Amino acid sequence: MPAELREHAGRQYAVRFHYALPDDAWAVELSEAVPAPAARDDIPDAVRHLPGDAFMVAFVPDEDPGLEPAVHIHGHDEHVVPYEIMCWFMELVADQVERCRTAFGQSGREAGE
């Protein structure tokens, strides 16, 4: 699962992409990143942080462009999301929406098929 990492004000955040088969949609997850296992310390260029538990997930349908993307908020704890991180997350979601709609348009299918 590809992930993008970003630091903001001393905290690490991660956005992870994966396909949610039951939803026929791409899931774009925002989480605070967690330190990678110490076993990776000896590996050159290994990532130092990994995605944690997602607290925001955008579902981007790719089978029917008539379906709207939606953002779900998860968690029992309050999460403060800095504005810069929220903008970064939403830019990645918007890029995923555009990719899915472009791919659907190139497939020659009609909405609702």
A tleap script that builds the chain and sets N, CA, C and O, in Angstrom:
source leaprc.protein.ff14SB
mol = sequence {
  NMET PRO ALA GLU LEU ARG GLU HIE ALA GLY
  ARG GLN TYR ALA VAL ARG PHE HIE TYR ALA
  LEU PRO ASP ASP ALA TRP ALA VAL GLU LEU
  SER GLU ALA VAL PRO ALA PRO ALA ALA ARG
  ASP ASP ILE PRO ASP ALA VAL ARG HIE LEU
  PRO GLY ASP ALA PHE MET VAL ALA PHE VAL
  PRO ASP GLU ASP PRO GLY LEU GLU PRO ALA
  VAL HIE ILE HIE GLY HIE ASP GLU HIE VAL
  VAL PRO TYR GLU ILE MET CYS TRP PHE MET
  GLU LEU VAL ALA ASP GLN VAL GLU ARG CYS
  ARG THR ALA PHE GLY GLN SER GLY ARG GLU
  ALA GLY CGLU
}
set mol.1.N position { 0.833 -1.178 0.000 }
set mol.1.CA position { 0.000 0.000 0.000 }
set mol.1.C position { 0.880 1.244 0.000 }
set mol.1.O position { 1.591 1.506 0.970 }
set mol.2.N position { 0.833 1.995 -1.066 }
set mol.2.CA position { 1.664 3.200 -1.092 }
set mol.2.C position { 1.200 4.212 -0.046 }
set mol.2.O position { 0.010 4.329 0.246 }
set mol.3.N position { 2.156 4.930 0.501 }
set mol.3.CA position { 1.835 5.964 1.489 }
set mol.3.C position { 2.730 7.164 1.248 }
set mol.3.O position { 3.859 7.037 0.774 }
set mol.4.N position { 2.204 8.324 1.583 }
set mol.4.CA position { 2.976 9.555 1.539 }
set mol.4.C position { 3.065 10.070 2.968 }
set mol.4.O position { 2.101 9.993 3.730 }
set mol.5.N position { 4.229 10.595 3.318 }
set mol.5.CA position { 4.468 11.096 4.671 }
set mol.5.C position { 4.753 12.585 4.624 }
set mol.5.O position { 5.328 13.095 3.663 }
set mol.6.N position { 4.340 13.275 5.681 }
set mol.6.CA position { 4.619 14.709 5.779 }
set mol.6.C position { 4.752 15.070 7.257 }
set mol.6.O position { 4.000 14.587 8.104 }
set mol.7.N position { 5.731 15.931 7.545 }
set mol.7.CA position { 5.948 16.432 8.906 }
set mol.7.C position { 5.334 17.819 9.002 }
set mol.7.O position { 5.430 18.621 8.073 }
set mol.8.N position { 4.706 18.087 10.130 }
set mol.8.CA position { 4.163 19.419 10.384 }
set mol.8.C position { 4.253 19.692 11.885 }
set mol.8.O position { 3.718 18.936 12.695 }
set mol.9.N position { 4.926 20.764 12.239 }
set mol.9.CA position { 5.057 21.195 13.636 }
set mol.9.C position { 5.538 20.060 14.541 }
set mol.9.O position { 5.044 19.885 15.655 }
set mol.10.N position { 6.514 19.291 14.042 }
set mol.10.CA position { 7.105 18.229 14.847 }
set mol.10.C position { 6.322 16.927 14.879 }
set mol.10.O position { 6.745 15.981 15.544 }
set mol.11.N position { 5.204 16.848 14.187 }
set mol.11.CA position { 4.409 15.618 14.133 }
set mol.11.C position { 4.463 15.063 12.717 }
set mol.11.O position { 4.564 15.809 11.742 }
set mol.12.N position { 4.394 13.763 12.626 }
set mol.12.CA position { 4.418 13.076 11.340 }
set mol.12.C position { 3.000 12.636 10.977 }
set mol.12.O position { 2.267 12.117 11.818 }
set mol.13.N position { 2.627 12.848 9.732 }
set mol.13.CA position { 1.323 12.434 9.220 }
set mol.13.C position { 1.537 11.552 8.007 }
set mol.13.O position { 2.553 11.657 7.320 }
set mol.14.N position { 0.565 10.675 7.746 }
set mol.14.CA position { 0.659 9.767 6.608 }
set mol.14.C position { -0.668 9.742 5.862 }
set mol.14.O position { -1.739 9.825 6.463 }
set mol.15.N position { -0.575 9.627 4.557 }
set mol.15.CA position { -1.731 9.367 3.712 }
set mol.15.C position { -1.435 8.066 2.981 }
set mol.15.O position { -0.408 7.918 2.318 }
set mol.16.N position { -2.364 7.132 3.125 }
set mol.16.CA position { -2.214 5.801 2.517 }
set mol.16.C position { -3.364 5.589 1.535 }
set mol.16.O position { -4.493 6.009 1.789 }
set mol.17.N position { -3.068 4.937 0.419 }
set mol.17.CA position { -4.053 4.636 -0.615 }
set mol.17.C position { -4.232 3.121 -0.696 }
set mol.17.O position { -3.253 2.375 -0.692 }
set mol.18.N position { -5.472 2.675 -0.768 }
set mol.18.CA position { -5.728 1.255 -1.039 }
set mol.18.C position { -7.122 1.112 -1.630 }
set mol.18.O position { -7.954 2.012 -1.513 }
set mol.19.N position { -7.363 -0.011 -2.256 }
set mol.19.CA position { -8.669 -0.230 -2.869 }
set mol.19.C position { -9.585 -0.921 -1.877 }
set mol.19.O position { -9.235 -1.959 -1.316 }
set mol.20.N position { -10.763 -0.342 -1.662 }
set mol.20.CA position { -11.773 -0.912 -0.763 }
set mol.20.C position { -12.779 -1.661 -1.638 }
set mol.20.O position { -13.749 -1.079 -2.123 }
set mol.21.N position { -12.539 -2.943 -1.830 }
set mol.21.CA position { -13.351 -3.746 -2.745 }
set mol.21.C position { -14.844 -3.715 -2.412 }
set mol.21.O position { -15.654 -3.569 -3.327 }
set mol.22.N position { -15.243 -3.845 -1.149 }
set mol.22.CA position { -16.693 -3.826 -0.867 }
set mol.22.C position { -17.370 -2.519 -1.281 }
set mol.22.O position { -18.568 -2.504 -1.564 }
set mol.23.N position { -16.617 -1.433 -1.318 }
set mol.23.CA position { -17.174 -0.126 -1.665 }
set mol.23.C position { -16.962 0.234 -3.138 }
set mol.23.O position { -17.436 1.274 -3.594 }
set mol.24.N position { -16.253 -0.619 -3.884 }
set mol.24.CA position { -15.871 -0.284 -5.266 }
set mol.24.C position { -15.306 1.119 -5.323 }
set mol.24.O position { -15.713 1.940 -6.145 }
set mol.25.N position { -14.354 1.381 -4.430 }
set mol.25.CA position { -13.803 2.733 -4.324 }
set mol.25.C position { -12.372 2.670 -3.814 }
set mol.25.O position { -11.963 1.728 -3.135 }
set mol.26.N position { -11.632 3.707 -4.168 }
set mol.26.CA position { -10.310 3.894 -3.579 }
set mol.26.C position { -10.477 4.546 -2.219 }
set mol.26.O position { -11.271 5.473 -2.060 }
set mol.27.N position { -9.742 4.069 -1.256 }
set mol.27.CA position { -9.738 4.670 0.080 }
set mol.27.C position { -8.443 5.460 0.226 }
set mol.27.O position { -7.352 4.950 -0.032 }
set mol.28.N position { -8.583 6.703 0.640 }
set mol.28.CA position { -7.439 7.576 0.894 }
set mol.28.C position { -7.506 7.882 2.385 }
set mol.28.O position { -8.417 8.571 2.844 }
set mol.29.N position { -6.536 7.364 3.140 }
set mol.29.CA position { -6.586 7.429 4.606 }
set mol.29.C position { -5.570 8.423 5.161 }
set mol.29.O position { -4.412 8.442 4.744 }
set mol.30.N position { -6.016 9.242 6.103 }
set mol.30.CA position { -5.133 10.163 6.820 }
set mol.30.C position { -4.937 9.644 8.230 }
set mol.30.O position { -5.897 9.278 8.908 }
set mol.31.N position { -3.674 9.615 8.673 }
set mol.31.CA position { -3.353 9.179 10.030 }
set mol.31.C position { -2.119 9.924 10.520 }
set mol.31.O position { -1.399 10.551 9.743 }
set mol.32.N position { -1.894 9.840 11.816 }
set mol.32.CA position { -0.593 10.254 12.323 }
set mol.32.C position { 0.332 9.081 12.072 }
set mol.32.O position { -0.042 7.929 12.291 }
set mol.33.N position { 1.518 9.368 11.620 }
set mol.33.CA position { 2.488 8.312 11.358 }
set mol.33.C position { 3.113 7.866 12.674 }
set mol.33.O position { 3.255 8.648 13.615 }
set mol.34.N position { 3.478 6.598 12.713 }
set mol.34.CA position { 4.109 6.018 13.902 }
set mol.34.C position { 5.534 5.606 13.546 }
set mol.34.O position { 5.825 5.315 12.386 }
set mol.35.N position { 6.418 5.579 14.531 }
set mol.35.CA position { 7.793 5.164 14.237 }
set mol.35.C position { 7.843 3.736 13.687 }
set mol.35.O position { 7.133 2.844 14.151 }
set mol.36.N position { 8.693 3.554 12.697 }
set mol.36.CA position { 8.904 2.221 12.129 }
set mol.36.C position { 9.629 1.354 13.148 }
set mol.36.O position { 10.323 1.877 14.020 }
set mol.37.N position { 9.479 0.028 13.048 }
set mol.37.CA position { 10.180 -0.860 13.973 }
set mol.37.C position { 11.694 -0.629 13.950 }
set mol.37.O position { 12.273 -0.338 12.904 }
set mol.38.N position { 12.309 -0.760 15.100 }
set mol.38.CA position { 13.754 -0.537 15.235 }
set mol.38.C position { 14.558 -1.476 14.344 }
set mol.38.O position { 15.701 -1.166 14.006 }
set mol.39.N position { 13.999 -2.601 13.963 }
set mol.39.CA position { 14.712 -3.552 13.105 }
set mol.39.C position { 15.086 -2.923 11.765 }
set mol.39.O position { 15.988 -3.416 11.087 }
set mol.40.N position { 14.417 -1.856 11.376 }
set mol.40.CA position { 14.709 -1.198 10.103 }
set mol.40.C position { 15.850 -0.201 10.212 }
set mol.40.O position { 16.286 0.343 9.198 }
set mol.41.N position { 16.341 0.051 11.409 }
set mol.41.CA position { 17.366 1.074 11.614 }
set mol.41.C position { 18.642 0.810 10.805 }
set mol.41.O position { 19.324 1.756 10.410 }
set mol.42.N position { 18.965 -0.445 10.559 }
set mol.42.CA position { 20.186 -0.788 9.832 }
set mol.42.C position { 20.006 -0.783 8.313 }
set mol.42.O position { 20.973 -0.975 7.576 }
set mol.43.N position { 18.782 -0.566 7.843 }
set mol.43.CA position { 18.516 -0.598 6.411 }
set mol.43.C position { 18.668 0.816 5.855 }
set mol.43.O position { 17.940 1.725 6.255 }
set mol.44.N position { 19.612 1.002 4.936 }
set mol.44.CA position { 19.788 2.342 4.350 }
set mol.44.C position { 18.512 2.789 3.618 }
set mol.44.O position { 17.856 1.990 2.949 }
set mol.45.N position { 18.184 4.040 3.753 }
set mol.45.CA position { 17.034 4.657 3.078 }
set mol.45.C position { 15.683 4.060 3.477 }
set mol.45.O position { 14.688 4.300 2.793 }
set mol.46.N position { 15.626 3.301 4.550 }
set mol.46.CA position { 14.344 2.760 5.013 }
set mol.46.C position { 13.509 3.897 5.596 }
set mol.46.O position { 14.043 4.842 6.176 }
set mol.47.N position { 12.205 3.792 5.434 }
set mol.47.CA position { 11.340 4.814 6.002 }
set mol.47.C position { 11.401 4.729 7.525 }
set mol.47.O position { 11.510 3.644 8.096 }
set mol.48.N position { 11.330 5.862 8.155 }
set mol.48.CA position { 11.424 5.932 9.621 }
set mol.48.C position { 10.056 5.994 10.285 }
set mol.48.O position { 9.935 5.819 11.498 }
set mol.49.N position { 9.012 6.246 9.471 }
set mol.49.CA position { 7.650 6.285 9.992 }
set mol.49.C position { 6.727 5.520 9.058 }
set mol.49.O position { 6.959 5.450 7.851 }
set mol.50.N position { 5.682 4.950 9.632 }
set mol.50.CA position { 4.673 4.203 8.883 }
set mol.50.C position { 3.299 4.774 9.210 }
set mol.50.O position { 3.126 5.392 10.260 }
set mol.51.N position { 2.316 4.578 8.327 }
set mol.51.CA position { 0.972 5.055 8.645 }
set mol.51.C position { 0.443 4.401 9.923 }
set mol.51.O position { 0.670 3.217 10.173 }
set mol.52.N position { -0.261 5.191 10.717 }
set mol.52.CA position { -0.911 4.663 11.915 }
set mol.52.C position { -2.370 4.354 11.613 }
set mol.52.O position { -2.740 4.155 10.456 }
set mol.53.N position { -3.202 4.315 12.653 }
set mol.53.CA position { -4.627 4.077 12.470 }
set mol.53.C position { -5.266 5.312 11.840 }
set mol.53.O position { -5.075 6.432 12.313 }
set mol.54.N position { -6.015 5.096 10.783 }
set mol.54.CA position { -6.638 6.206 10.059 }
set mol.54.C position { -7.720 6.859 10.909 }
set mol.54.O position { -8.514 6.181 11.562 }
set mol.55.N position { -7.736 8.200 10.888 }
set mol.55.CA position { -8.829 8.905 11.552 }
set mol.55.C position { -9.699 9.660 10.557 }
set mol.55.O position { -10.755 10.174 10.926 }
set mol.56.N position { -9.272 9.732 9.305 }
set mol.56.CA position { -10.099 10.257 8.216 }
set mol.56.C position { -9.870 9.359 7.006 }
set mol.56.O position { -8.737 9.009 6.676 }
set mol.57.N position { -10.975 8.993 6.352 }
set mol.57.CA position { -10.877 8.166 5.148 }
set mol.57.C position { -11.802 8.753 4.091 }
set mol.57.O position { -12.999 8.921 4.323 }
set mol.58.N position { -11.240 9.061 2.939 }
set mol.58.CA position { -12.034 9.491 1.790 }
set mol.58.C position { -12.231 8.280 0.892 }
set mol.58.O position { -11.267 7.598 0.545 }
set mol.59.N position { -13.477 8.011 0.517 }
set mol.59.CA position { -13.784 6.943 -0.419 }
set mol.59.C position { -14.081 7.578 -1.765 }
set mol.59.O position { -14.970 8.421 -1.890 }
set mol.60.N position { -13.320 7.157 -2.775 }
set mol.60.CA position { -13.432 7.718 -4.119 }
set mol.60.C position { -13.916 6.598 -5.045 }
set mol.60.O position { -13.127 5.740 -5.442 }
set mol.61.N position { -15.217 6.603 -5.395 }
set mol.61.CA position { -15.743 5.557 -6.274 }
set mol.61.C position { -15.074 5.607 -7.644 }
set mol.61.O position { -14.840 6.682 -8.195 }
set mol.62.N position { -14.771 4.432 -8.183 }
set mol.62.CA position { -14.149 4.406 -9.507 }
set mol.62.C position { -14.963 3.611 -10.515 }
set mol.62.O position { -14.563 3.494 -11.673 }
set mol.63.N position { -16.091 3.066 -10.096 }
set mol.63.CA position { -16.931 2.290 -11.005 }
set mol.63.C position { -18.081 3.109 -11.564 }
set mol.63.O position { -18.620 2.779 -12.621 }
set mol.64.N position { -18.463 4.177 -10.864 }
set mol.64.CA position { -19.588 4.999 -11.293 }
set mol.64.C position { -19.291 6.453 -10.948 }
set mol.64.O position { -19.357 6.831 -9.778 }
set mol.65.N position { -18.965 7.278 -11.948 }
set mol.65.CA position { -18.628 8.670 -11.653 }
set mol.65.C position { -19.821 9.472 -11.135 }
set mol.65.O position { -19.653 10.605 -10.683 }
set mol.66.N position { -21.023 8.896 -11.197 }
set mol.66.CA position { -22.192 9.553 -10.642 }
set mol.66.C position { -22.219 9.502 -9.126 }
set mol.66.O position { -22.935 10.275 -8.489 }
set mol.67.N position { -21.445 8.596 -8.545 }
set mol.67.CA position { -21.364 8.506 -7.086 }
set mol.67.C position { -20.377 9.548 -6.580 }
set mol.67.O position { -19.298 9.720 -7.148 }
set mol.68.N position { -20.742 10.226 -5.537 }
set mol.68.CA position { -19.900 11.274 -4.970 }
set mol.68.C position { -18.844 10.689 -4.030 }
set mol.68.O position { -19.141 9.775 -3.260 }
set mol.69.N position { -17.628 11.203 -4.086 }
set mol.69.CA position { -16.650 10.851 -3.060 }
set mol.69.C position { -17.152 11.343 -1.705 }
set mol.69.O position { -17.888 12.327 -1.632 }
set mol.70.N position { -16.757 10.666 -0.645 }
set mol.70.CA position { -17.192 11.046 0.696 }
set mol.70.C position { -16.045 10.860 1.675 }
set mol.70.O position { -15.216 9.964 1.519 }
set mol.71.N position { -16.008 11.716 2.682 }
set mol.71.CA position { -14.983 11.627 3.728 }
set mol.71.C position { -15.652 11.131 5.012 }
set mol.71.O position { -16.658 11.682 5.458 }
set mol.72.N position { -15.076 10.086 5.591 }
set mol.72.CA position { -15.554 9.525 6.847 }
set mol.72.C position { -14.552 9.884 7.942 }
set mol.72.O position { -13.342 9.832 7.726 }
set mol.73.N position { -15.060 10.246 9.112 }
set mol.73.CA position { -14.204 10.586 10.248 }
set mol.73.C position { -14.326 9.456 11.259 }
set mol.73.O position { -15.430 9.073 11.646 }
set mol.74.N position { -13.177 8.924 11.684 }
set mol.74.CA position { -13.150 7.777 12.591 }
set mol.74.C position { -12.465 8.147 13.898 }
set mol.74.O position { -11.711 9.117 13.975 }
set mol.75.N position { -12.743 7.364 14.904 }
set mol.75.CA position { -11.976 7.474 16.140 }
set mol.75.C position { -12.814 7.836 17.343 }
set mol.75.O position { -13.862 8.475 17.246 }
set mol.76.N position { -12.311 7.403 18.476 }
set mol.76.CA position { -12.952 7.698 19.748 }
set mol.76.C position { -12.337 8.936 20.378 }
set mol.76.O position { -12.955 9.592 21.216 }
set mol.77.N position { -11.120 9.249 19.969 }
set mol.77.CA position { -10.422 10.405 20.522 }
set mol.77.C position { -10.570 11.592 19.586 }
set mol.77.O position { -10.831 11.434 18.393 }
set mol.78.N position { -10.403 12.753 20.132 }
set mol.78.CA position { -10.408 13.958 19.321 }
set mol.78.C position { -9.075 14.059 18.591 }
set mol.78.O position { -8.018 13.827 19.177 }
set mol.79.N position { -9.129 14.401 17.328 }
set mol.79.CA position { -7.918 14.616 16.544 }
set mol.79.C position { -7.940 16.040 16.031 }
set mol.79.O position { -8.915 16.471 15.417 }
set mol.80.N position { -6.876 16.763 16.281 }
set mol.80.CA position { -6.725 18.101 15.744 }
set mol.80.C position { -5.893 17.961 14.474 }
set mol.80.O position { -4.766 17.465 14.505 }
set mol.81.N position { -6.460 18.401 13.369 }
set mol.81.CA position { -5.771 18.298 12.087 }
set mol.81.C position { -5.362 19.706 11.666 }
set mol.81.O position { -6.220 20.546 11.397 }
set mol.82.N position { -4.068 19.966 11.607 }
set mol.82.CA position { -3.617 21.293 11.172 }
set mol.82.C position { -4.129 21.605 9.763 }
set mol.82.O position { -4.275 20.714 8.925 }
set mol.83.N position { -4.392 22.864 9.530 }
set mol.83.CA position { -4.920 23.316 8.243 }
set mol.83.C position { -4.040 22.857 7.080 }
set mol.83.O position { -4.554 22.372 6.072 }
set mol.84.N position { -2.737 23.003 7.210 }
set mol.84.CA position { -1.813 22.607 6.138 }
set mol.84.C position { -1.936 21.117 5.821 }
set mol.84.O position { -1.872 20.723 4.656 }
set mol.85.N position { -2.111 20.288 6.852 }
set mol.85.CA position { -2.247 18.844 6.651 }
set mol.85.C position { -3.596 18.526 6.010 }
set mol.85.O position { -3.682 17.657 5.143 }
set mol.86.N position { -4.643 19.223 6.432 }
set mol.86.CA position { -5.964 19.000 5.827 }
set mol.86.C position { -5.930 19.379 4.348 }
set mol.86.O position { -6.493 18.661 3.521 }
set mol.87.N position { -5.285 20.485 4.001 }
set mol.87.CA position { -5.168 20.880 2.591 }
set mol.87.C position { -4.394 19.834 1.797 }
set mol.87.O position { -4.789 19.479 0.687 }
set mol.88.N position { -3.302 19.344 2.357 }
set mol.88.CA position { -2.495 18.304 1.700 }
set mol.88.C position { -3.351 17.055 1.455 }
set mol.88.O position { -3.351 16.507 0.353 }
set mol.89.N position { -4.073 16.610 2.480 }
set mol.89.CA position { -4.934 15.438 2.364 }
set mol.89.C position { -5.988 15.651 1.270 }
set mol.89.O position { -6.178 14.785 0.416 }
set mol.90.N position { -6.662 16.787 1.294 }
set mol.90.CA position { -7.723 17.041 0.318 }
set mol.90.C position { -7.168 17.194 -1.094 }
set mol.90.O position { -7.853 16.848 -2.057 }
set mol.91.N position { -5.940 17.705 -1.244 }
set mol.91.CA position { -5.309 17.747 -2.569 }
set mol.91.C position { -5.092 16.339 -3.100 }
set mol.91.O position { -5.326 16.071 -4.279 }
set mol.92.N position { -4.641 15.433 -2.225 }
set mol.92.CA position { -4.424 14.046 -2.640 }
set mol.92.C position { -5.751 13.366 -2.975 }
set mol.92.O position { -5.824 12.574 -3.914 }
set mol.93.N position { -6.799 13.676 -2.210 }
set mol.93.CA position { -8.128 13.138 -2.505 }
set mol.93.C position { -8.598 13.677 -3.862 }
set mol.93.O position { -9.085 12.910 -4.693 }
set mol.94.N position { -8.457 14.973 -4.091 }
set mol.94.CA position { -8.882 15.567 -5.361 }
set mol.94.C position { -8.126 14.953 -6.537 }
set mol.94.O position { -8.713 14.717 -7.593 }
set mol.95.N position { -6.835 14.694 -6.364 }
set mol.95.CA position { -6.047 14.044 -7.419 }
set mol.95.C position { -6.581 12.647 -7.701 }
set mol.95.O position { -6.657 12.238 -8.860 }
set mol.96.N position { -6.951 11.908 -6.658 }
set mol.96.CA position { -7.486 10.556 -6.827 }
set mol.96.C position { -8.842 10.606 -7.533 }
set mol.96.O position { -9.123 9.765 -8.387 }
set mol.97.N position { -9.684 11.582 -7.184 }
set mol.97.CA position { -10.975 11.748 -7.864 }
set mol.97.C position { -10.734 11.990 -9.354 }
set mol.97.O position { -11.385 11.376 -10.200 }
set mol.98.N position { -9.814 12.868 -9.666 }
set mol.98.CA position { -9.527 13.183 -11.069 }
set mol.98.C position { -9.013 11.949 -11.815 }
set mol.98.O position { -9.434 11.690 -12.942 }
set mol.99.N position { -8.103 11.184 -11.192 }
set mol.99.CA position { -7.583 9.963 -11.842 }
set mol.99.C position { -8.710 8.974 -12.118 }
set mol.99.O position { -8.780 8.394 -13.202 }
set mol.100.N position { -9.595 8.781 -11.133 }
set mol.100.CA position { -10.688 7.818 -11.303 }
set mol.100.C position { -11.656 8.269 -12.389 }
set mol.100.O position { -12.100 7.458 -13.202 }
set mol.101.N position { -11.981 9.543 -12.409 }
set mol.101.CA position { -12.916 10.044 -13.417 }
set mol.101.C position { -12.294 10.013 -14.812 }
set mol.101.O position { -12.982 9.724 -15.791 }
set mol.102.N position { -11.013 10.306 -14.906 }
set mol.102.CA position { -10.330 10.231 -16.200 }
set mol.102.C position { -10.316 8.792 -16.700 }
set mol.102.O position { -10.616 8.534 -17.865 }
set mol.103.N position { -9.968 7.851 -15.819 }
set mol.103.CA position { -9.920 6.442 -16.209 }
set mol.103.C position { -11.302 5.957 -16.634 }
set mol.103.O position { -11.434 5.224 -17.614 }
set mol.104.N position { -12.325 6.366 -15.899 }
set mol.104.CA position { -13.681 5.958 -16.257 }
set mol.104.C position { -14.053 6.527 -17.626 }
set mol.104.O position { -14.632 5.824 -18.455 }
set mol.105.N position { -13.724 7.794 -17.865 }
set mol.105.CA position { -14.031 8.416 -19.147 }
set mol.105.C position { -13.331 7.724 -20.303 }
set mol.105.O position { -13.886 7.620 -21.396 }
set mol.106.N position { -12.120 7.252 -20.067 }
set mol.106.CA position { -11.357 6.571 -21.111 }
set mol.106.C position { -11.868 5.149 -21.365 }
set mol.106.O position { -11.587 4.553 -22.405 }
set mol.107.N position { -12.627 4.615 -20.393 }
set mol.107.CA position { -13.130 3.240 -20.544 }
set mol.107.C position { -14.290 3.169 -21.523 }
set mol.107.O position { -14.603 2.093 -22.032 }
set mol.108.N position { -14.942 4.319 -21.797 }
set mol.108.CA position { -16.073 4.330 -22.722 }
set mol.108.C position { -17.380 3.871 -22.100 }
set mol.108.O position { -18.390 3.775 -22.797 }
set mol.109.N position { -17.384 3.585 -20.801 }
set mol.109.CA position { -18.615 3.171 -20.123 }
set mol.109.C position { -19.457 4.395 -19.773 }
set mol.109.O position { -18.955 5.517 -19.722 }
set mol.110.N position { -20.734 4.160 -19.535 }
set mol.110.CA position { -21.653 5.199 -19.110 }
set mol.110.C position { -21.856 5.099 -17.601 }
set mol.110.O position { -21.749 4.009 -17.038 }
set mol.111.N position { -22.147 6.217 -16.940 }
set mol.111.CA position { -22.446 6.205 -15.509 }
set mol.111.C position { -23.616 5.278 -15.247 }
set mol.111.O position { -24.597 5.268 -15.990 }
set mol.112.N position { -23.502 4.495 -14.179 }
set mol.112.CA position { -24.561 3.582 -13.767 }
set mol.112.C position { -24.486 2.211 -14.411 }
set mol.112.O position { -25.302 1.344 -14.099 }
set mol.113.N position { -23.514 1.988 -15.315 }
set mol.113.CA position { -23.378 0.662 -15.949 }
set mol.113.C position { -22.878 -0.360 -14.975 }
set mol.113.O position { -22.706 -1.524 -15.336 }
savepdb mol mol.pdb
quit
